[in-house]
Amino acid sequence: MTESGGFMPTLMRSTTTVPRSFANPILYSSSSAKVAKPSPTEKKLRCTLEELCNGCTKKIKITRDAKGTRQWGADLTFVIVEKEHEVFKREGDDLEMAVEVSLLEALTGCELSVALVDGDNMSLRIEDVIHPGYVTVVQGKGMPNLKEKGKRGDLRVRFRTKFPQHLTDEQRAEIHSILQDSS
């Protein structure tokens, strides 16, 4: 014990014949300080939106150095990383997708077949005029909710209207006569 009341660590050396790995100096302390545990090792698992929606099995091989490192074992943490999807964007349990329609479909209505993330197809009928910024929400067609079994997020469908690249003078006049009274 030191004058300040703390404990003094004692350095001891081995003088007997022992295996070389144990002949190194060992530091002893009578304090109750814990040995620092190594930081956890992270392993990223990349999953598609379909795999996250429907479930999947990922095989992972975990190997350790056979010689050992004389260190405390660390935790292994798996981090699931969602791959970017070419059709859907995810926001929590909700999904969003963009659909392109012609100007004729935007003005007169349309029926579309939409492929869902779970592999199903859905028929989507739009009878409204599709204006810039038009979005329709289909309830229960998003990602499964992990906290509430059987519940799913929503699917938001945003529409983009494809305009014709060229109109003849006759087509312009006809469209003008039809639309001039609709304002």
C-alpha positions in Angstrom: 0.0 0.0 0.0 1.3 3.5 -0.8 1.3 6.6 1.4 -1.8 7.9 -0.4 -3.7 4.8 0.4 -3.7 3.2 -3.1 -2.3 -0.2 -4.0 1.0 -0.5 -5.8 1.2 -3.1 -8.6 4.0 -5.7 -8.1 6.1 -6.8 -11.0 7.1 -10.5 -10.7 9.4 -12.5 -12.9 9.4 -16.2 -13.3 12.5 -18.0 -12.1 11.4 -21.6 -12.7 11.5 -23.5 -15.9 8.2 -22.9 -17.6 7.1 -22.9 -21.2 8.4 -19.8 -23.0 4.9 -18.4 -23.6 4.5 -18.1 -19.8 8.0 -16.7 -19.0 7.2 -13.1 -19.8 6.7 -10.7 -16.9 3.2 -10.6 -15.5 1.8 -7.5 -13.9 -0.3 -8.3 -10.8 -2.5 -5.8 -9.1 -4.8 -6.1 -6.1 -7.2 -3.4 -7.5 -10.6 -4.4 -8.9 -10.0 -2.7 -12.3 -11.4 -4.6 -15.2 -9.4 -5.5 -18.3 -10.6 -3.5 -21.3 -12.6 -5.7 -23.7 -11.7 -5.3 -27.4 -14.1 -3.3 -29.4 -16.7 -5.4 -31.3 -16.0 -6.6 -34.8 -18.7 -5.5 -37.4 -19.6 -7.6 -40.4 -21.9 -6.0 -43.0 -24.5 -8.1 -44.7 -25.8 -6.6 -47.9 -29.5 -7.5 -48.6 -31.9 -6.5 -51.4 -35.3 -5.0 -50.7 -36.9 -8.3 -51.9 -34.8 -10.3 -49.4 -35.7 -7.9 -46.5 -39.4 -8.1 -47.5 -39.7 -11.9 -48.0 -36.9 -13.1 -45.7 -33.7 -14.9 -46.7 -30.9 -17.0 -45.5 -27.3 -15.7 -45.8 -24.4 -18.1 -45.2 -21.4 -16.6 -43.5 -18.1 -18.3 -42.8 -16.4 -17.1 -39.6 -12.8 -18.1 -39.1 -10.4 -17.5 -36.2 -6.6 -17.5 -36.2 -5.6 -21.0 -35.1 -2.5 -19.8 -33.2 -4.5 -17.4 -31.0 -3.7 -13.8 -30.1 -3.8 -14.1 -26.3 -6.5 -11.4 -26.3 -10.0 -11.4 -24.9 -12.7 -12.4 -27.3 -14.6 -9.6 -28.9 -18.3 -9.4 -29.8 -19.2 -10.0 -33.5 -22.0 -7.6 -34.7 -23.8 -8.2 -38.0 -25.0 -5.0 -39.6 -27.7 -5.4 -42.3 -27.1 -2.9 -45.2 -30.0 -2.4 -47.6 -28.9 -2.3 -51.2 -30.3 0.5 -53.3 -33.3 -0.6 -55.4 -33.8 0.5 -59.0 -37.6 0.9 -58.7 -38.5 1.4 -55.0 -37.2 3.9 -52.4 -37.8 3.0 -48.8 -38.9 5.3 -46.0 -39.4 3.2 -42.8 -42.1 0.6 -43.7 -43.4 2.7 -46.7 -42.2 2.3 -50.2 -42.3 4.9 -53.0 -42.1 4.3 -56.8 -42.4 6.5 -59.9 -44.5 5.5 -62.9 -44.4 7.2 -66.3 -47.7 7.7 -68.1 -48.5 9.3 -71.5 -50.2 12.7 -71.8 -53.3 10.9 -73.0 -53.3 8.6 -70.0 -52.7 11.5 -67.7 -55.7 13.4 -69.1 -58.2 10.5 -69.6 -57.2 8.0 -66.9 -55.5 4.7 -67.1 -55.1 1.2 -65.7 -51.6 0.0 -64.9 -50.1 -3.2 -63.8 -47.6 -2.5 -61.0 -45.0 -5.1 -59.8 -44.7 -5.1 -56.0 -41.6 -5.8 -54.0 -43.0 -9.1 -52.6 -43.2 -10.4 -56.2 -46.9 -9.9 -56.7 -48.5 -7.7 -59.4 -51.3 -5.2 -58.7 -53.7 -3.5 -61.0 -53.9 0.2 -60.3 -56.8 2.2 -61.9 -56.5 6.0 -62.1 -59.6 7.9 -63.1 -58.5 11.3 -62.0 -56.6 13.7 -64.1 -52.9 13.1 -63.3 -51.4 16.6 -62.7 -47.8 17.5 -61.9 -47.0 16.2 -58.4 -49.9 13.7 -58.4 -49.4 10.8 -55.9 -51.7 8.0 -55.0 -51.2 5.9 -51.9 -52.0 2.2 -51.8 -52.3 1.1 -48.2 -50.7 -2.1 -47.0 -48.5 -2.7 -50.1 -45.2 -1.5 -48.5 -42.7 -3.4 -46.4 -43.8 -5.7 -43.5 -43.8 -4.1 -40.1 -41.5 -6.0 -37.7 -43.3 -4.8 -34.6 -46.8 -5.6 -35.6 -47.2 -9.0 -37.3 -49.4 -8.9 -40.4 -49.2 -5.1 -40.8 -47.5 -3.5 -43.8 -46.4 0.0 -44.8 -48.0 1.9 -47.7 -46.9 2.2 -51.3 -46.8 5.7 -52.7 -47.0 5.9 -56.5 -45.7 9.2 -58.0 -46.6 9.9 -61.6 -44.5 11.5 -64.3 -46.2 12.6 -67.5 -44.4 12.0 -70.7 -45.2 14.8 -73.2 -45.0 14.3 -76.9 -41.8 15.6 -78.6 -43.6 17.0 -81.6 -47.1 18.1 -82.6 -48.4 19.1 -86.0 -50.2 22.4 -86.5 -53.5 20.5 -86.9 -52.9 18.6 -83.6 -52.1 21.9 -81.7 -55.3 23.5 -83.1 -57.4 20.6 -82.1 -55.9 20.4 -78.5 -56.3 24.1 -78.2 -60.0 24.0 -79.1 -60.6 21.1 -76.7 -58.8 22.6 -73.7 -59.6 26.3 -74.1 -62.9 25.8 -72.2 -61.5 23.6 -69.4 -59.6 26.3 -67.6 
